[in-house]
């Protein structure tokens, strides 16, 4: 998968870390593997929503949804724009290997990143089922 990304010259890798409790987006510099931007649903502004989902009955198995994913996409895109990054790439194989219920919720994430003006190379190859 490195050849198509090299053709687009996106030197930053967007990685998503997903669990039933939170979603984290991080962008790494390809040459140094250091994280240059990060956004997570564990941040302060999401705490009230998280507590509400934690204490609700009947209990939910996931504590984030596509709306939260979209807001995380907005936050990471704004942080990337602030430091001057205009394009990132994703590992399509990794994204396609995710469970279907996670892929359904990630469509709005990638849409919000693109809407903010950051190009996401590899996202056009993804199939969102929702």
N, C-alpha and C positions, 0 to 999 in steps of 0.2 A: 504493500500500500504506500510505500515511501515515494515511489516514482511519480504518481499523480500529484502528490502534495508538493514535491520538489518542482514540478513544472509550474505550479501556481506561486511558488516562492513564499509560502506561508511558513515562517520560521517559529511559530508558536503552536503548541499542541493543547487543545481544549480537552480536558478529561472530566468525566462526571463520576462521582462516588455516590452510589445510591444504597440506601437501606430502607427498611420499613419506617424508620424514625426520622431520617433527614436526607436531604439532597445537598450535595456540595459540588460546586463547579470550580475547577482550578485550571489556570493557564500556565503552562511551563515553557520556558525558553528551550528550544530544541538543542542548542549547543551546550548549555550549562546544566540543563535539567533542574533548574531552580524555579520555584513558583513565583510568578510575577504579578498575578492577580487571583483573587479568590472570593467567592461568595457562597454563603451557606444558609440553610434554613435554621441553623442553630444560632444565628445572629439575634441581637436584642429585639429588633422590630418584629420578629416572628414568634417571640416567646408567648405572647398572649394567646395567639391562635393555637400554638402547640399545647398550652395548658388546657385550653377549652376542649381540644380533641382528646387529650389524655384523660380528662375527668368525665367525659360523656358516657352515657349508657344507651344502648349497648356499645361495648368497646369496639373500636376500629382496629384493624390490623396495620393500617398505614396512617402516618401522621402528616403526610404531605400529599398534595394533589396537583393537577395540571395548572391550577391557578397559582399555587406556590412556585411551581417550576417556572412559570412565565415571569413571575416577579424576580426570581433568582437570575433568570436570563437577562432581564433589564439591568439588574445590579452589576453583573459581571461585564455586560457590554459598556455600561457607563464607566466602570473602572478601567476597562481596556482603552476606551476613547481618551480618558484623562492622561494615560501614559503614552498615548500615540500609537497604539496597535490598531491596525485597520483590518487585519485578516488573521484567522486562525484555521487550523485544520483539526479534524477528528479522526480517530481510528475507527473506520467503518466496521471492520470485523468485530471489534469490541462492542460497538453499539448494537450491531445485529445479533450478537450472542446474548443480549439481555432478555429477560423474561418479557413476554408479550404485554403483561399488565404495566410494566415500567415503560416500555416503548410507547404505549398509548399516551402516557402522561408527559413524555418528552417532546412531543410535537410542538406544543406551545413554547417550550423553552427555546428551541432552535428558531422558531418564528420571531420571538421577542429579541433575540440576539441580532438576527438579520434586520429586523425593523429599526433597530437603533443605529444601523449603518456598518456593522462589523460583518465582513464576509466569512462564511463558514464553509471551507472546502471539505467536501465529503458528505455534507448533510443532504445534498441532492440525491445521493444514492440510497438514503434511508427510506424505509417504508413505514409510515405511521398508520396504525390500524384504527385510529379513533377519530 
